[in-house]
């Protein structure tokens, strides 16, 4: 099922002419190539890296015994039909589950990735956009503190120093980002915006970037971000019009569910 964005079209021709003259634009695969393989899995990440993307984005949660794992949803509902929370499950329980059949029977052998394994596999190959999932908006639970510390510990242990600049830590919770920054300043911290945070007049100086849905991106927001010296990340650019909007407004990072098609549209060579 191809989005109309990827069908042959002459729309956006003027935009194409200006792409090569723009500052470096990063294309990031949102949860991997999630329309080609089950999201947040090795298959999705490997599929994304077949294309000339600049990074992969994924979500991290924590198991009952404190192991960071790659998964977006709070529960197992999409994977097994169970409403159990990831944080209430031991890793061995998750490791035995089929992590791909919900997407296609062709992926019935897919298994959950730990964060540590993901770092081992990809930190030398591309930029990593690590979204730490938390259930709190403006407070920080002990579970979220433990998850954050585990993530930072694994990055410090596993990522060679020369690649530390390719690690981005994302979260909707500013308290978590502040907590993480105070523990490790070497990485780029990105504030995922929603609701009231979109309307803030200013943001903390330690924040590297601001991330928001493409539907919320505007010239006034870009003016605010540029004045503050922030990079702007936007998601998910899955139509021709969305990509054109992100480019025209000057976003720094475009996240997409269709990395191959987006790279093709932007005339990147594989």
WOZIKA-V200933 format. One record per residue. N is the residue number from 1. PHI is phi in radians with two decimals (* if undefined). D_LAST is the distance of its C-alpha to the last C-alpha in Angstrom with 1 decimal. Layout:
n->{N N}
phi->{PHI PHI}
d_last->{D_LAST D_LAST}
//
This chain:
n->{1 2 3 4 5 6 7 8 9 10 11 12 13 14 15 16 17 18 19 20 21 22 23 24 25 26 27 28 29 30 31 32 33 34 35 36 37 38 39 40 41 42 43 44 45 46 47 48 49 50 51 52 53 54 55 56 57 58 59 60 61 62 63 64 65 66 67 68 69 70 71 72 73 74 75 76 77 78 79 80 81 82 83 84 85 86 87 88 89 90 91 92 93 94 95 96 97 98 99 100 101 102 103 104 105 106 107 108 109 110 111 112 113 114 115 116 117 118 119 120 121 122 123 124 125 126 127 128 129 130 131 132 133 134 135 136 137 138 139 140 141 142 143 144 145 146 147 148 149 150 151 152 153 154 155 156 157 158 159 160 161 162 163 164 165 166 167 168 169 170 171 172 173 174 175 176 177 178 179 180 181 182 183 184 185 186 187 188 189 190 191 192 193 194 195 196 197 198 199 200 201 202 203 204 205 206 207 208 209 210 211 212 213 214 215 216 217 218 219 220 221 222 223 224 225 226 227 228 229 230 231 232 233 234 235 236 237 238 239 240 241 242 243 244 245 246 247 248 249 250 251 252 253 254 255 256 257 258 259 260 261 262 263 264 265 266 267 268 269 270}
phi->{* -1.47 -1.18 -0.96 -0.98 -1.73 -1.41 -1.02 -2.81 -1.63 -1.12 1.43 -1.05 -1.11 -1.13 -1.02 -1.10 -1.63 -1.06 -1.18 -1.60 -1.39 -1.11 -0.94 -1.86 -1.75 -1.81 -2.14 -1.41 -1.30 1.06 1.44 -1.44 -1.28 -1.67 -1.88 -2.65 -1.02 -1.01 1.05 -2.17 -1.05 -1.08 -1.18 -1.23 -1.12 -1.10 -1.10 -1.37 -1.27 -1.87 -1.38 -1.42 -1.81 3.14 -2.17 -1.94 -2.69 -1.95 -2.16 -2.19 -2.18 -1.50 -1.04 -1.61 1.69 -1.74 -1.23 -2.27 -1.65 -2.92 -1.50 -1.29 -1.21 -2.05 -1.59 -0.89 -1.22 -1.44 -2.12 1.58 -1.40 -1.69 -1.16 -1.37 -0.98 -1.21 -1.69 -1.81 -1.34 -1.03 -1.03 -1.13 -1.23 -1.13 -1.45 -1.48 -1.34 -1.74 -2.27 -1.15 -1.04 -1.57 -2.90 -1.07 -1.15 -1.97 -1.16 -1.63 -1.18 -2.21 -1.13 -1.70 -1.42 -1.12 -1.08 -1.11 -1.09 -1.07 -0.99 -1.30 -2.18 -1.16 -1.65 -1.85 -2.89 -1.24 -2.05 -1.86 -1.73 -1.64 -1.51 -1.54 -2.46 -1.54 -1.72 -1.66 -2.32 -2.22 -2.41 -1.35 -1.10 -1.07 -1.18 -1.11 -1.10 -1.03 -1.07 -1.11 -1.12 -1.04 -1.13 -1.09 -1.17 -1.07 -1.07 -1.32 -1.81 -1.63 -1.01 -0.95 -1.18 -1.81 -1.10 -1.26 -1.71 -1.81 -2.02 -1.87 -1.98 -2.89 -1.43 -1.74 -1.14 -1.15 -1.17 -1.08 -1.12 -1.04 -1.13 -1.07 -1.16 -1.60 -2.68 -1.63 -1.32 -1.88 -1.63 -1.82 -2.13 -1.61 -1.35 -1.76 -2.83 0.98 -1.11 -1.14 -1.15 -1.72 -1.03 -1.30 -2.64 -2.36 -1.00 -1.20 -1.35 -1.27 -1.45 -2.50 -2.08 -2.08 -2.61 -1.10 -1.01 -1.17 -1.74 -1.27 -2.54 -1.15 -1.18 -1.14 -1.06 -1.06 -1.10 -1.13 -1.12 -1.12 -1.49 1.35 -1.67 -1.27 -2.12 -1.93 -2.45 -2.56 -1.71 -1.52 -2.02 -2.27 -1.01 -1.15 -1.15 -1.10 -1.07 -1.11 -1.07 -1.17 -1.09 -1.43 1.67 -1.06 -1.53 -2.26 -1.96 -1.71 -2.49 -1.50 -2.15 -1.06 -1.11 -1.20 -1.15 -1.06 -1.11 -1.11 -1.46 1.12 -1.46 -1.51 -1.48}
d_last->{22.2 19.8 20.8 21.8 19.3 16.6 18.8 18.8 20.9 21.9 22.9 21.5 21.0 22.9 20.9 17.6 19.5 20.3 16.9 16.3 19.9 19.9 20.1 17.2 16.2 15.1 13.4 14.9 15.0 18.7 20.1 16.8 15.3 18.9 18.8 17.2 19.3 22.5 22.0 22.4 22.0 20.1 18.5 17.3 16.0 14.2 12.7 11.5 9.9 7.7 5.7 5.6 9.3 12.1 14.6 16.3 19.8 22.5 26.3 29.0 32.5 35.3 37.3 41.1 41.3 38.8 35.5 32.5 30.2 27.1 28.4 28.6 31.9 35.3 36.5 35.5 36.2 32.8 32.4 35.9 38.0 39.9 40.7 41.0 39.3 36.7 39.0 41.9 40.2 40.2 36.8 38.1 38.7 35.2 33.8 35.7 34.3 31.7 28.9 26.8 29.2 29.7 26.2 26.4 28.5 25.5 25.1 28.8 28.1 26.1 28.1 28.4 26.7 28.8 27.6 28.3 26.1 23.2 23.7 23.9 20.6 18.4 20.2 18.7 15.0 14.7 17.2 19.7 21.5 24.7 27.0 30.5 32.3 36.0 38.6 40.5 39.8 41.9 43.5 42.3 43.5 44.1 41.3 38.8 40.1 39.7 36.1 35.2 36.9 35.3 31.8 32.6 34.2 31.3 28.9 31.5 32.0 28.4 26.1 26.5 27.8 24.9 22.7 25.4 24.0 21.0 23.3 24.3 27.3 27.8 31.0 33.2 36.2 37.0 39.6 37.1 34.8 38.0 39.0 35.7 35.6 39.1 38.1 34.9 33.9 30.9 28.4 27.3 29.3 28.3 31.0 30.1 32.4 34.5 37.9 40.2 37.6 35.8 39.1 39.8 40.8 39.2 37.3 37.8 36.8 35.0 32.4 29.1 27.6 28.8 26.9 28.1 27.3 25.8 29.1 31.0 29.1 31.3 32.1 35.1 33.2 30.6 33.7 35.1 32.0 31.5 35.2 34.9 31.9 29.7 26.0 25.4 23.2 23.2 22.5 21.6 19.8 19.5 20.7 20.0 23.3 22.6 19.4 21.4 24.2 22.3 20.8 24.2 26.1 24.1 22.7 21.0 19.1 18.0 18.1 17.0 17.6 14.7 11.6 9.2 11.4 12.0 8.5 8.6 12.1 11.6 9.4 6.5 3.8 0.0}
//
